[in-house]
Amino acid sequence: MASRAMHTDVVSDQSTEGFLLAYQRFTALRGHPKKLWSDPGKNFVGARPALKELYLFLDQLGKSELENEASKHGTEWSWKIHPADSPHRDGAAEAAVRAVKRALQNLGGEGLFTWSEFQTFLFMAANLEQH
């Protein structure tokens, strides 16, 4: 049986650093995902080497211990990037983006939010979509 969930977050910009900070927040809340899939955005592609460096560093600290702990939760580090010319391969994510946009419109957003208000709206939109 397959299932999926949606996680939304606010980032300060579309930089590699912005993505890495959002990824750290995601893993702090949800744990490490089994696999990462993304579009070929510069922020995602740019973060790839930094994340690989992080995992290499962690491997040096105790590879077998980390692998054993990760395998308890079915975790496998893999990051696949969809080709730029094939958005159809990322249909589930594109549908999720449309659903969040629709939910934000239905929640009555006027377009000018504080950071905190926007983050709250995103959380509410993701919650609506998952029910």
C-alpha positions in Angstrom: 0.0 0.0 0.0 1.4 3.4 -0.9 0.7 6.7 0.8 2.0 10.2 0.5 2.1 13.3 2.7 2.7 16.9 2.0 5.1 19.2 3.9 5.1 23.0 3.3 7.6 25.5 4.6 8.7 29.1 4.1 12.2 29.9 2.9 13.9 33.2 2.9 15.1 32.8 -0.7 15.7 30.2 -3.3 19.4 29.8 -2.5 21.2 26.6 -1.7 21.5 27.8 1.9 17.8 28.5 2.1 17.1 25.0 0.9 19.5 23.4 3.4 17.9 25.3 6.3 14.4 24.1 5.2 15.8 20.6 4.8 17.1 20.7 8.4 13.7 21.9 9.7 12.0 19.1 7.7 14.2 16.4 9.1 13.9 17.8 12.6 10.1 17.5 12.4 9.7 14.5 10.1 12.9 12.5 10.3 15.1 11.7 7.3 13.2 10.7 4.2 13.9 7.4 2.4 14.5 9.3 -0.9 14.7 12.8 -2.1 13.3 13.8 -5.5 13.4 17.3 -6.9 13.3 19.4 -10.0 16.6 20.7 -11.4 16.3 24.0 -9.6 19.7 25.7 -9.0 19.1 25.7 -5.2 18.5 21.9 -5.1 21.3 21.0 -7.5 23.6 23.4 -5.6 22.7 21.7 -2.3 23.6 18.3 -3.6 27.4 18.5 -3.0 26.9 20.0 0.4 24.6 17.3 1.5 26.9 14.6 0.1 29.7 16.2 2.1 27.5 16.1 5.2 26.9 12.4 4.7 30.6 11.6 4.0 31.5 13.4 7.2 28.8 11.4 9.1 30.1 8.2 7.5 33.6 8.9 8.8 32.2 9.2 12.3 30.9 5.7 12.3 29.6 4.3 9.0 28.5 1.0 10.2 26.7 2.4 13.3 24.9 5.0 11.1 23.9 2.4 8.5 22.6 0.1 11.2 20.6 2.9 12.8 19.3 4.2 9.5 18.3 0.7 8.3 16.2 0.3 11.5 13.9 3.0 10.0 14.2 1.8 6.3 16.3 4.9 5.4 18.4 4.9 2.3 20.2 8.0 1.1 19.2 8.6 -2.5 18.6 11.8 -4.4 17.2 11.7 -7.9 16.7 14.9 -10.0 14.1 14.9 -12.7 15.3 16.1 -16.1 14.5 19.7 -16.8 12.5 18.9 -19.9 10.2 16.3 -18.3 7.8 18.0 -15.8 5.4 15.1 -16.4 7.7 12.9 -14.3 7.0 15.0 -11.3 3.2 15.0 -11.6 2.5 14.2 -7.9 4.6 17.2 -6.7 3.0 19.5 -9.4 -0.4 18.4 -8.2 0.5 19.2 -4.6 1.7 22.7 -5.6 -1.6 23.3 -7.4 -3.6 22.0 -4.4 -1.7 24.3 -2.0 -2.2 27.3 -4.2 -6.0 26.5 -4.4 -6.2 26.1 -0.7 -4.4 29.4 -0.1 -6.9 31.1 -2.4 -9.8 29.4 -0.5 -8.4 30.4 2.9 -9.0 34.1 1.9 -5.4 35.3 1.6 -5.1 38.9 0.4 -1.5 38.4 -0.7 0.3 40.5 1.9 1.3 38.4 4.9 3.9 38.6 7.6 6.4 35.7 7.6 4.5 34.0 10.5 1.1 34.4 8.8 2.3 33.0 5.6 3.9 30.0 7.3 0.6 29.4 9.2 -1.4 29.6 5.9 1.0 27.1 4.3 0.6 24.7 7.2 -3.2 25.1 7.1 -3.2 24.5 3.3 -1.1 21.3 3.6 -3.5 20.1 6.4 -6.6 20.7 4.2 -5.0 18.8 1.3 -4.2 15.8 3.5 -7.8 15.3 4.7 
